[in-house]
Amino acid sequence: MGYIDSDSLVKKASFLRLQARSLAENMKSGNFRSLYRGQGIEFSGVRDYIRGDDIRSIDWNVTARMGRPYVKLFEEERELQIFIIMDTSASMLLDCGSKLPTKYEAAANAAALITLAAEMNGCPVGAVFFDGRIHFSCKPQSGKERTMLLLTHLDKLPQKQTNGSVLANAIIGADKILRKRSLVFVISDFRSADWENPLIKLAQKNDLIAFRVLDEFDRALPSIGSVIFKDVESDIKMVLPTSSSRLREEWKNRNESMQWRWQETCLKHGIMPQFMNVSDDPLQLLNAVFEAKK
C-alpha cells in the first residue's frame, strides 16, 4: 500500500473535522426516506406517504385534512446509516497535467468529509473500495475507530493497481452488506459497464446519491497535435489527431451524451445525481446537496 498524497487525510483530520460541522447539521436535517423506516416510540411529525410505506403508519386525520396520504414519524427512527461506494480505478487517478487534483483526490476529500460528518452525528458508516477488484469493504459501524480506518484507506491505494472497474460488483456487494435502509454515496467517474441494474436495485431499498466525478478531459480535448492515447483501464493504445476539430467535437459530444444518459437513469429511478468537478470545493458541493434534500 502507498500514500497518494504526502498531505494525508489522516493528518488533516482535525482540520476536516472543523469543516464537517456544517455538513453534519445539514446531514441531520436532510429529507431522507431512510430516516423514517420502522417503528419508533416518540411521535415527532408527519411526512408524505412514499410507495412501500407500511399503511399502518398512515396518519388518517392529516391525510383527510390535506387530501393526500401522510405517514407518522417517530424520533427513534432518525438514526441514519451511511455507506460509501468508492472508485479507486486507474481512470480516477489520471493526472491531467494541471494543478487541479485528480478525480480520486477530489472524491477522497468528499468521502472524508462525509465520514467525519457521520461520526459527529453518531451515524454508523461503512464502505467498499474498488478498482479492477474489490480491495476493501466493511459493514457500517459508528465511532472514531471506524472513522480513522476509512480515512486510512482513503489515503492508501493497493501497491499494484488492477486494470478495469468492478463498479457493478461493488454495488452488488453493498446490497448484500446493508441489512437496513441506508444513505448510500456512490462516488465514481462511472467509466464502467453493467452498473445500471445493480444501482437501480440498490436504490429500491436505500436512499442513493450518485456523484459522477469529472475532470478537464471530460469537458474538452485540447488541441496538441497527434498524441498517443492509452486506455488506463485496458492498456489499449492508439494515436489520435487532437488538432482535428471533428475529433474534438465527437469527443465532447460523446462525453456529454454519456453524462446525460447517466443523469436520466438516476432521475428515472429515484437516485439523486450530482456532478463533481475536480475544481469544485467538496464542502460547498456536499452542503448544497444536503440543502437540496431538505
C-alpha positions as CSV (number, residue, x, y, z in Angstrom):
1,M,0.0,0.0,0.0
2,G,1.2,3.5,-0.7
3,Y,0.0,7.0,0.2
4,I,-1.4,9.0,-2.7
5,D,-0.6,12.4,-1.1
6,S,2.0,13.4,1.4
7,D,-0.6,15.7,3.0
8,S,-2.7,12.8,4.0
9,L,-6.4,12.9,5.1
10,V,-5.4,11.3,8.4
11,K,-3.0,14.2,9.1
12,K,-5.7,16.7,8.0
13,A,-8.4,15.0,10.2
14,S,-8.6,17.8,12.7
15,F,-9.0,20.5,10.0
16,L,-11.5,18.4,8.1
17,R,-13.5,17.8,11.3
18,L,-13.9,21.6,11.7
19,Q,-15.1,21.8,8.1
20,A,-17.5,18.9,8.5
21,R,-19.5,20.6,11.3
22,S,-21.9,22.4,8.9
23,L,-22.2,19.2,6.8
24,A,-23.2,17.2,9.9
25,E,-26.0,19.7,10.6
26,N,-27.2,19.5,7.0
27,M,-27.0,15.8,7.0
28,K,-29.1,15.6,10.1
29,S,-31.9,17.8,8.6
30,G,-31.8,16.2,5.1
31,N,-35.1,14.7,3.9
32,F,-34.0,11.1,3.6
33,R,-36.5,8.2,3.4
34,S,-34.1,6.1,5.4
35,L,-34.7,8.2,8.4
36,Y,-38.3,7.3,8.6
37,R,-38.4,3.5,8.5
38,G,-39.6,1.1,11.2
39,Q,-41.5,1.8,14.4
40,G,-40.2,4.2,17.0
41,I,-41.5,5.4,20.3
42,E,-41.9,9.2,20.4
43,F,-44.1,10.8,17.7
44,S,-42.2,13.7,16.0
45,G,-44.3,14.7,13.0
46,V,-45.6,13.6,9.6
47,R,-44.3,13.4,6.0
48,D,-45.7,12.5,2.6
49,Y,-46.5,8.8,2.0
50,I,-43.9,7.0,-0.1
51,R,-44.8,3.9,-2.1
52,G,-43.8,0.9,0.0
53,D,-44.5,2.5,3.4
54,D,-46.5,0.4,6.0
55,I,-50.1,1.5,5.7
56,R,-50.4,1.1,9.4
57,S,-48.2,4.2,9.8
58,I,-50.6,6.5,7.9
59,D,-52.0,9.4,9.8
60,W,-55.6,9.4,8.7
61,N,-56.5,12.7,10.3
62,V,-53.8,14.6,8.4
63,T,-54.5,12.6,5.3
64,A,-58.2,13.5,5.3
65,R,-57.4,17.2,6.0
66,M,-54.7,17.5,3.3
67,G,-56.3,15.3,0.7
68,R,-53.2,13.1,0.1
69,P,-51.6,10.4,2.3
70,Y,-49.2,11.2,5.1
71,V,-47.4,8.9,7.5
72,K,-46.3,9.4,11.1
73,L,-42.7,9.9,12.1
74,F,-41.1,8.8,15.3
75,E,-38.0,10.2,17.0
76,E,-36.1,6.9,17.3
77,E,-36.3,6.4,13.5
78,R,-34.0,9.3,12.9
79,E,-30.7,7.3,13.1
80,L,-29.1,7.3,9.7
81,Q,-26.8,4.6,8.5
82,I,-24.3,5.6,5.8
83,F,-22.4,3.7,3.2
84,I,-19.8,4.9,0.7
85,I,-19.0,3.1,-2.6
86,M,-15.6,4.5,-3.6
87,D,-14.0,4.2,-7.1
88,T,-10.2,3.9,-6.9
89,S,-9.7,2.7,-10.5
90,A,-7.0,3.9,-12.9
91,S,-9.2,6.4,-14.7
92,M,-9.8,8.1,-11.3
93,L,-6.1,8.6,-10.8
94,L,-5.3,10.1,-14.2
95,D,-3.3,13.4,-13.9
96,C,-4.5,16.0,-16.5
97,G,-1.2,17.9,-16.1
98,S,-2.8,20.8,-14.3
99,K,-2.6,22.0,-10.7
100,L,-6.0,20.6,-10.1
101,P,-6.5,17.5,-8.0
102,T,-7.1,14.1,-9.7
103,K,-10.6,12.7,-9.7
104,Y,-9.6,10.4,-6.9
105,E,-8.2,13.1,-4.7
106,A,-11.3,15.2,-5.1
107,A,-13.5,12.2,-4.4
108,A,-11.4,11.1,-1.4
109,N,-11.8,14.6,0.2
110,A,-15.5,14.4,-0.2
111,A,-15.7,10.9,1.2
112,A,-13.6,12.0,4.2
113,L,-16.0,14.9,5.0
114,I,-19.0,12.5,4.7
115,T,-17.3,10.1,7.1
116,L,-16.4,12.8,9.7
117,A,-19.9,14.3,9.5
118,A,-21.4,10.8,10.1
119,E,-19.2,10.4,13.2
120,M,-20.4,13.7,14.6
121,N,-24.0,12.6,14.2
122,G,-23.3,9.2,15.7
123,C,-24.2,7.5,12.4
124,P,-22.8,4.1,11.6
125,V,-20.7,4.3,8.4
126,G,-19.3,1.6,6.1
127,A,-17.7,1.4,2.7
128,V,-16.4,-0.6,-0.2
129,F,-13.4,0.5,-2.3
130,F,-12.7,-1.0,-5.7
131,D,-10.6,-0.8,-8.9
132,G,-10.5,-3.9,-11.1
133,R,-11.3,-5.8,-8.0
134,I,-12.8,-5.0,-4.6
135,H,-9.8,-4.4,-2.3
136,F,-11.6,-3.2,0.9
137,S,-15.1,-3.4,2.4
138,C,-16.6,-3.0,5.9
139,K,-20.0,-3.1,7.4
140,P,-21.5,0.2,8.9
141,Q,-20.2,0.9,12.4
142,S,-20.1,4.1,14.4
143,G,-17.2,5.6,16.4
144,K,-13.8,7.2,15.9
145,E,-12.0,4.0,15.2
146,R,-14.2,3.4,12.2
147,T,-13.6,7.0,11.0
148,M,-9.8,6.6,11.2
149,L,-10.0,3.2,9.4
150,L,-11.8,4.7,6.5
151,L,-9.5,7.8,6.4
152,T,-6.5,5.5,6.3
153,H,-7.9,3.5,3.4
154,L,-8.8,6.7,1.6
155,D,-5.2,7.8,1.9
156,K,-3.8,4.5,0.6
157,L,-4.2,2.5,-2.6
158,P,-3.1,-1.0,-3.5
159,Q,0.6,-1.2,-4.5
160,K,-0.4,-2.9,-7.7
161,Q,-3.4,-1.3,-9.5
162,T,-5.8,-3.8,-11.1
163,N,-7.0,-2.8,-14.5
164,G,-10.7,-2.3,-15.1
165,S,-13.5,-1.2,-12.9
166,V,-15.8,-3.6,-11.0
167,L,-18.3,-0.9,-10.1
168,A,-21.2,-3.3,-10.7
169,N,-19.7,-5.9,-8.3
170,A,-19.1,-3.2,-5.7
171,I,-22.8,-2.1,-5.8
172,I,-23.9,-5.7,-5.6
173,G,-21.6,-6.2,-2.6
174,A,-23.1,-3.2,-0.9
175,D,-26.6,-4.5,-1.4
176,K,-25.6,-7.7,0.4
177,I,-23.9,-5.9,3.3
178,L,-26.7,-3.5,4.0
179,R,-29.4,-5.1,6.2
180,K,-31.3,-1.9,6.9
181,R,-32.3,1.1,4.8
182,S,-29.2,3.4,4.4
183,L,-28.0,6.6,2.8
184,V,-25.5,5.4,0.1
185,F,-23.0,7.6,-1.7
186,V,-21.6,6.2,-5.0
187,I,-18.5,8.2,-5.9
188,S,-17.1,7.3,-9.3
189,D,-16.5,8.6,-12.9
190,F,-18.8,5.7,-14.0
191,R,-16.4,4.7,-16.7
192,S,-17.5,1.1,-16.4
193,A,-20.2,-1.2,-17.8
194,D,-23.2,-3.0,-16.5
195,W,-23.7,-0.9,-13.3
196,E,-27.2,0.3,-14.2
197,N,-29.3,-2.7,-13.0
198,P,-27.4,-3.2,-9.7
199,L,-27.6,0.5,-9.0
200,I,-31.4,0.6,-9.6
201,K,-31.8,-2.5,-7.4
202,L,-29.8,-0.9,-4.6
203,A,-31.9,2.3,-4.9
204,Q,-35.1,0.4,-4.3
205,K,-34.1,-0.3,-0.7
206,N,-31.9,2.7,0.1
207,D,-31.5,6.5,-0.4
208,L,-28.8,6.9,-3.1
209,I,-26.7,10.0,-4.0
210,A,-24.5,9.3,-7.0
211,F,-21.5,11.6,-7.7
212,R,-20.1,11.5,-11.2
213,V,-16.5,12.9,-10.9
214,L,-15.4,15.0,-13.9
215,D,-12.0,16.5,-14.9
216,E,-10.9,18.7,-17.8
217,F,-10.7,15.9,-20.3
218,D,-14.4,15.1,-19.7
219,R,-15.3,18.5,-21.0
220,A,-12.9,19.1,-23.9
221,L,-10.0,17.6,-25.7
222,P,-7.0,20.1,-26.0
223,S,-5.5,20.7,-29.5
224,I,-1.9,19.5,-29.1
225,G,-1.2,17.5,-32.3
226,S,-1.0,13.8,-32.7
227,V,-0.9,12.1,-29.3
228,I,-0.7,8.5,-28.2
229,F,-3.7,7.7,-26.1
230,K,-3.8,4.8,-23.7
231,D,-6.9,3.4,-22.0
232,V,-5.7,3.2,-18.4
233,E,-8.3,0.5,-17.7
234,S,-7.4,-1.9,-20.6
235,D,-3.9,-0.7,-21.7
236,I,-5.1,-0.3,-25.3
237,K,-3.1,2.4,-27.2
238,M,-3.9,4.4,-30.3
239,V,-2.6,7.6,-32.0
240,L,-5.3,10.3,-32.3
241,P,-5.0,13.7,-34.0
242,T,-6.1,16.1,-31.3
243,S,-5.8,19.1,-33.7
244,S,-8.8,17.7,-35.7
245,S,-11.9,19.8,-34.9
246,R,-14.1,16.8,-35.9
247,L,-12.3,14.6,-33.3
248,R,-12.6,17.2,-30.6
249,E,-16.3,17.7,-31.4
250,E,-17.0,14.0,-31.3
251,W,-15.1,13.7,-28.0
252,K,-17.2,16.5,-26.5
253,N,-20.5,15.1,-27.8
254,R,-19.8,11.6,-26.6
255,N,-18.9,12.7,-23.1
256,E,-22.0,15.0,-22.9
257,S,-24.2,12.1,-24.2
258,M,-22.7,9.7,-21.5
259,Q,-23.3,12.3,-18.8
260,W,-26.9,13.0,-20.0
261,R,-27.8,9.3,-20.1
262,W,-26.3,8.7,-16.6
263,Q,-28.3,11.6,-15.2
264,E,-31.5,10.4,-16.8
265,T,-31.0,6.9,-15.5
266,C,-30.5,8.3,-11.9
267,L,-33.5,10.6,-12.0
268,K,-35.8,8.0,-13.5
269,H,-35.1,5.6,-10.6
270,G,-35.1,8.0,-7.7
271,I,-31.4,8.4,-7.4
272,M,-30.0,11.9,-6.8
273,P,-27.4,12.6,-9.5
274,Q,-24.6,15.1,-8.8
275,F,-21.7,16.1,-11.0
276,M,-18.5,16.7,-9.1
277,N,-15.8,18.6,-10.9
278,V,-12.2,18.3,-9.6
279,S,-12.2,22.1,-9.3
280,D,-15.3,22.1,-7.0
281,D,-14.9,22.8,-3.3
282,P,-16.1,19.4,-1.9
283,L,-17.6,21.0,1.3
284,Q,-19.7,23.5,-0.6
285,L,-20.8,20.8,-3.0
286,L,-21.9,18.4,-0.2
287,N,-23.6,21.2,1.7
288,A,-25.5,22.1,-1.5
289,V,-26.6,18.5,-1.9
290,F,-27.9,18.2,1.6
291,E,-29.6,21.7,1.4
292,A,-31.4,20.4,-1.7
293,K,-32.6,17.3,0.2
294,K,-34.3,19.3,3.0
